[in-house]
Amino acid sequence: MDEYSGPLHFRKVRRGDSEGIAEVCHRTGYYGEDLRGSGRFDDRRLFALLFALYYPLYEPENCFVAVDGSGGIKGYCLGALDSRAQAIRYRRRMTGRILLRALSVSWWRHPESFGELLNFGRVSSMQGGLDDLYARFPAHLHINLLPDCRRRGAGSALIALFESEARLSGAGGIHLVTSERNLEAVPFYQKLGYERERTLSPGLWRDAPEALSIVFVKGL
Ligand SMILES: CC(C)(COP(=O)(O)OP(=O)(O)OC[C@H]1O[C@@H](n2cnc3c(N)ncnc32)[C@H](O)[C@@H]1OP(=O)(O)O)[C@@H](O)C(=O)NCCC(=O)NCCS
């Protein structure tokens, strides 16, 4: 695929963006690296259901995309302004879809993805929740850009849009989770004023349990 060096435009998510968002999610899903053909998690649909699709489906007002000259989605910032409410809605609305995909397709067509799904469940219960952060930092976000659109200010522009939406809603702060292994994301968040609040162990992926997750926070 050709690299894109043209201008990027930023807008709110629209109906019909889910496919492009799923693609970006999967192509940046392993500490910012491409999961396609990696043998780590080849089921793109399951991966996007887990990590991205809730937001454009159920909270599109807090979601922004970067698009190229022909409207193709090159990146996004997705999030929720009230993480406590979002966690409840996510369980109610996504669990059935995730299980349906996992049990009808993933387990036999993508057994590595099925195995990783079970691992994600185990890791998140070992890491514990972030409920104690919700009062001061109620919003959370996920930001991902394809490699040819990085280091051009797009991440800063997308996150600024999300932050201004969060400020308008009266949210007092934002939290997010990344990994110490993500060498692009960590300096990016620090540059934008996010502070390291805690680490979570073990790491998310089966092949890197030593790579601690980092929780960053920023007051608004
Ligand atoms: C992390 C990410 C969103 C940053 O977006 P971006 O558009 O590349 O960032 P920007 O161009 O707005 O950079 C703003 C500042 O952040 C810092 N920064 C961004 N990328 C950096 C990198 N790779 N190394 C060091 N500093 C970096 C720099 O200070 C930069 O300012 P500068 O370019 O003037 O020096 C992008 O690299 C990305 O999508 N990575 C893959 C997906 C991912 O890891 N997402 C986070 C998951 S938790």
The ligand as an ORCA input file, in Angstrom:
! r2SCAN-3c Opt
* xyz 0 1
  C       1.130      7.872     19.688
  C       0.563      8.592     18.453
  C      -0.951      8.717     18.593
  C       1.178      9.998     18.380
  O       0.549     10.704     17.325
  P       1.395     11.627     16.335
  O       0.483     12.274     15.387
  O       2.496     10.825     15.766
  O       1.985     12.701     17.355
  P       2.294     14.247     17.068
  O       2.882     14.406     15.701
  O       1.079     15.062     17.375
  O       3.435     14.506     18.164
  C       3.329     15.448     19.236
  C       4.568     15.343     20.089
  O       4.584     14.068     20.762
  C       5.936     13.585     20.844
  N       6.065     12.371     20.018
  C       5.169     11.870     19.146
  N       5.638     10.740     18.589
  C       6.853     10.516     19.127
  C       7.846      9.514     18.947
  N       7.646      8.507     18.079
  N       8.989      9.591     19.648
  C       9.207     10.611     20.517
  N       8.293     11.617     20.740
  C       7.137     11.549     20.048
  C       6.829     14.676     20.269
  O       7.192     15.555     21.326
  C       5.884     15.367     19.312
  O       6.220     16.718     19.059
  P       7.319     17.042     17.902
  O       6.976     16.223     16.690
  O       7.172     18.517     17.701
  O       8.660     16.659     18.475
  C       0.964      7.824     17.156
  O       2.359      7.666     17.124
  C       0.317      6.476     17.039
  O      -0.830      6.358     16.663
  N       1.057      5.396     17.351
  C       0.571      4.036     17.153
  C      -0.660      3.695     17.936
  C      -0.436      3.826     19.393
  O       0.566      3.413     19.912
  N      -1.414      4.428     20.064
  C      -1.399      4.591     21.497
  C      -1.934      3.377     22.114
  S      -2.008      3.574     23.882
*
